[in-house]
Amino acid sequence: MLEIEVKARIDSIPAVEARILELGGEFRKEVIEVDVYYNHPNRDFAETDEAIRLRRVEDMVFLTYKGPKIDRHTKTREEFNLKVDSWDNSTSILRALGFTEVMPVKKRRRYLRLEEFEIMLDYLEGLGSFIEVEMKGDYKPDALFDFLRELGVEGSETRSYLELVLEKQGKLK
């Protein structure tokens, strides 16, 4: 499935959330998500712009593959998610296949919804606050950018949280 997504830095999660609610949005939930990213044994995902990750959200675990981004202005890409029943078994399978752990990324995430937009307000220690807006279906990135402007959010961040963390640590240039 194609995931059409934009991400941007924000100064204040409460201010952006208030604007979303003012526009008729609905708060869904707040969770802590822990993502552990892996690299392929025979190709460098940093070079191919792909990702494999395990995500833990409360008592649920998901395995995700993300293909390369299809444009330079959004984070739109093919994405496949699979709910798995065991973090430990999934980790063991990935390691047995030669995948190596890159690093974990932990975030506090608030989920909201407004019309066709799934909105995530994220806080990552050491990186700050971000908004991600997703929609499924037809490729309409302008609708996402128009929505961000309506919220008073400017700019776009196409790097993943993993890339931002690695960059901050001086491990990615």
Buried (B, 14 or more C-beta within 10 A) or exposed (E): EBBBBBBBBBEEBEEBBEBBEEEEBEBEEEBEBBBBBBBBEEEEBBEEBBBBBBBBBEEEBBBBBBBEBBEEEBBBBBBEBEEBEEBEEBBEEBEEEEBEEBEBBBBBBBBBBBEEBBBBBBBBEEBEBBBBBBBEEEEEBEBBBEBBEEBEBEEBBBEBBBBBBBEEEEEEE
